[in-house]
Amino acid sequence: MKRLQISIFLVLIFNISFTTILSAQNVLQKTDSLRVGVAGTAPFVFTEKGNPDSQGISVNIWDKIADHLQWNYQYKPYKTVNLALDALKKGEIDMVVGPVTINSDRLDHFRFSQPFYQSSLAIAYKEGQFSIWNVFKLLFSVKLLFAIGIFLIILAIVGTLLWLAERKASPDQFSAEAAKGIGTGMWLAIVTMSTTGYGDKAPVTLMGRIIAGTWMIVSIISATSMIAGIASVLTFSNFQSGDIKNIEQLNGKRVATISGSPSISFLKEYNIRINAVENLEEAIILLNNKQVDAIVYDRPQLMYYINNHKEEDLEIATAEYYQQGYGFAFPKDSKLIYNVNRTLLELAENQELAEITAEYLGK
């Protein structure tokens, strides 16, 4: 009986050992020659003639992880992140390295590492420049002309009422001729509103004084806000009409972004006219040629381009939208994620992730 128990125990030990060896061999096969898809834009991925040159934030972080885990791999470049994810879905590669945005839609098809970089969407635009033409455009803008037109109509109404009230009692001040009399009434309304008080014209009838008194109260309440509104249109900062501070200013304007990026759905929420292009370089060309008014795309990519092309006078708005994390993408049944996440945490704790990011984007 004891021999039977010992035999069963030995068989169990053998089965467990054999399973463990097979599992280890399986993992070894998966990590001995990983097929790593690479896609994205600077500063996360740099490619030269279709081949990654082992530079960029994403590539450098992955190199550190693979070196730490002693995994062997071979890069396979793709033109866009979406193409790389399609290849991952088909089983042509084992993972995707690059600025892959982690979102709920993609979680239906892939698993992700923890984020190695927290990004957001930003607005890039051409720096505004002072010009006489911009001044004239503001002076003859529809909004300003509309405001002046409304103001003149109100003055004409008040002037007419004053003329009707005063023309008989004060013919020396208010001419019997309608044009001259209304003009005098408008002059009195302007003098009253501005509190200049020349004293050359003044109502003498009760009705005229009631109209003038009412106009004084109304003008005191409304004139300040009206003048402030006109002044804001004519400030020097508004002469630099290219400056864009937030997404609301893009309403009705043309905006370039990258096809397949999360910025597409974000812009659609604001009903903005979208000009989708293949890459950031194409978007920059459209902006420089004034074919679009701004670019909406991931902030780090825009920052990197602007920092390295200062001669193009591009600016980036301080407003940030659609916070998003970048991670590495894996198939849903991948067994590699735990080791990758653990190593990412170690790199973050040792400040190595921050050092790699600072190398490209500054501290």
TAPE-V974137 format. One line per field, one symbol per residue. burial: # if it has 16 or more other ideal C-beta (glycine too) atoms within 10 Angstrom, else .. Layout:
burial: ???
This chain:
burial: ..............................#..#.############....#..########.###.#..#.#.####.##..##.##....##########...#...####.###.#.######.#.....#...#.....#.........##..##########..#..##......#########.###.......###....#..##..#...#......#...........##.#..#..#.##...#####..###..##....#.####..#..##.##....###############.......####...##.########..#.##.###.##..#....##..##..##..
